[in-house]
Amino acid sequence: MSRRIALLVSAGVVVLGGAGAFAFAYAGEQTPSLSDSTARYTAPSGDGDGSLVFSTDVKASSGVKSVKVLAWPQDSSLGKKGLTAEDLADAESATCTPAGDDTVHCTYKAAVTRAEAKGSPQGAWHVAVLATAKNGTTTLDTTAADFTLR
């Protein structure tokens, strides 16, 4: 093999190796992704409380550190100004369990009393989710799921 061909092959190996290392590093920094998000609201009835149950699957190559959940009425100041990650910093956490490679299934449950339901705005509501991966990257979905309060 000529010296020129050997140099070209060596350069190609270096370029491909560098691209592979970059792709591997980039994969480690990808933000968490949400899928299969659902919300189910049950109104209080009789003497019993109602409930809000939200679930979602979160995938993060570095693992999931936390999942914060906030239900908010569409016709509110939050809808007008837009939610930010800071708005969810003190939100309640979902409970997550392993659900496959790099994926967890997260569930948030809240009891809803008759007084809370009566004092809350009626109509469309959304569930916002802030997922934080172990590598520090985050994903904010302000309308991960919807439900109606009547």
matplotlib code that plots the C-alpha trace (Angstrom):
import matplotlib.pyplot as plt

x = [0.0, 1.4, 2.2, -0.5, -3.3, -2.1, -2.3, -5.8, -7.0, -5.5, -7.1, -10.5, -10.2, -9.5, -12.4, -14.8, -13.6, -14.0, -17.5, -18.4, -17.1, -19.1, -22.3, -21.7, -21.2, -24.2, -26.4, -25.5, -26.7, -30.1, -33.0, -35.6, -38.6, -42.2, -44.7, -48.1, -49.1, -52.7, -54.8, -58.0, -60.1, -62.9, -65.2, -66.1, -69.3, -71.4, -69.2, -66.0, -63.2, -62.5, -59.1, -56.7, -54.4, -51.7, -49.2, -46.4, -43.4, -40.1, -37.0, -33.5, -30.3, -28.6, -31.5, -34.4, -33.7, -37.1, -40.5, -42.5, -46.3, -48.6, -52.2, -53.4, -56.6, -56.5, -58.2, -55.7, -52.7, -50.5, -52.0, -51.5, -47.9, -46.7, -45.3, -41.5, -39.3, -39.0, -42.8, -42.5, -39.5, -41.7, -44.4, -45.2, -43.2, -44.6, -43.7, -41.6, -40.9, -38.6, -40.3, -37.5, -34.2, -33.7, -37.4, -39.5, -43.3, -44.4, -47.7, -49.0, -52.2, -54.0, -57.2, -59.7, -62.2, -65.6, -64.5, -61.4, -63.5, -66.1, -63.5, -61.6, -62.2, -64.5, -63.5, -60.3, -57.2, -53.8, -51.0, -47.5, -44.5, -40.9, -38.6, -35.0, -32.4, -29.5, -27.2, -29.0, -30.9, -34.6, -37.8, -40.8, -44.1, -46.7, -49.6, -48.6, -52.2, -55.7, -58.8, -62.1, -63.3, -67.1]
y = [0.0, 3.4, 5.9, 8.3, 5.7, 4.8, 8.5, 8.8, 5.7, 6.9, 10.3, 8.7, 6.5, 9.6, 11.5, 8.6, 8.0, 11.7, 11.7, 8.6, 10.1, 13.3, 11.3, 9.3, 12.5, 14.2, 11.1, 11.5, 15.1, 14.6, 16.0, 13.7, 12.8, 12.3, 9.8, 8.4, 11.2, 11.0, 12.8, 11.5, 13.7, 12.2, 14.7, 14.3, 12.5, 11.7, 11.9, 10.9, 12.9, 13.1, 12.6, 13.7, 10.9, 11.8, 9.4, 9.6, 7.7, 9.5, 8.4, 9.8, 8.2, 9.3, 8.3, 10.3, 12.4, 14.0, 14.6, 17.6, 18.0, 21.0, 21.1, 24.6, 26.1, 27.2, 30.5, 31.7, 34.0, 31.0, 30.5, 34.1, 34.5, 31.0, 28.5, 28.3, 25.6, 28.0, 27.8, 24.1, 24.1, 23.8, 21.7, 18.2, 15.2, 12.2, 8.7, 6.9, 3.2, 1.5, 0.6, -0.5, 0.7, 4.4, 4.7, 5.2, 5.2, 8.1, 8.6, 11.6, 11.2, 14.0, 13.8, 16.6, 17.6, 19.0, 22.4, 22.4, 21.4, 24.0, 26.8, 25.9, 27.4, 25.2, 24.2, 23.1, 22.4, 21.3, 19.3, 20.7, 18.4, 19.2, 16.2, 16.4, 13.9, 12.8, 14.7, 17.9, 18.4, 19.2, 19.0, 21.2, 20.3, 22.8, 20.9, 17.2, 16.2, 17.8, 17.3, 19.2, 20.3, 20.5]
z = [0.0, -0.9, 1.8, 0.4, 0.7, 4.2, 5.3, 3.8, 5.5, 8.8, 8.4, 7.7, 10.8, 12.9, 11.4, 11.9, 15.4, 16.3, 14.8, 16.8, 20.0, 19.3, 18.6, 21.9, 23.9, 22.2, 23.0, 26.7, 26.7, 25.0, 26.9, 28.5, 26.3, 27.4, 25.9, 26.5, 28.9, 30.2, 32.8, 34.4, 36.6, 38.8, 40.5, 44.2, 44.7, 47.8, 50.8, 48.9, 47.4, 43.7, 42.2, 39.6, 38.2, 35.7, 34.1, 31.6, 30.4, 30.6, 28.7, 29.4, 28.4, 31.6, 33.8, 35.2, 38.3, 38.9, 37.4, 38.6, 37.9, 38.0, 37.0, 35.8, 34.4, 30.8, 31.6, 34.1, 34.4, 33.8, 30.4, 29.5, 30.6, 29.8, 32.2, 32.8, 34.4, 37.4, 37.9, 38.4, 40.7, 43.8, 42.1, 43.4, 42.3, 40.4, 41.6, 39.0, 38.5, 35.9, 32.6, 30.3, 29.0, 30.0, 30.6, 33.8, 34.2, 36.4, 38.1, 40.1, 42.2, 44.1, 46.1, 45.2, 47.9, 47.2, 48.4, 46.1, 43.1, 43.9, 44.4, 41.2, 37.8, 35.7, 32.1, 30.4, 32.5, 31.5, 33.2, 32.9, 33.4, 34.1, 33.6, 34.8, 33.7, 35.9, 33.5, 34.4, 31.1, 31.3, 29.3, 30.0, 28.5, 29.6, 28.1, 28.5, 29.1, 29.4, 31.4, 32.1, 35.5, 35.7]

ax = plt.figure().add_subplot(projection="3d")
ax.plot(x, y, z, "-o")
ax.set_aspect("equal")
plt.show()
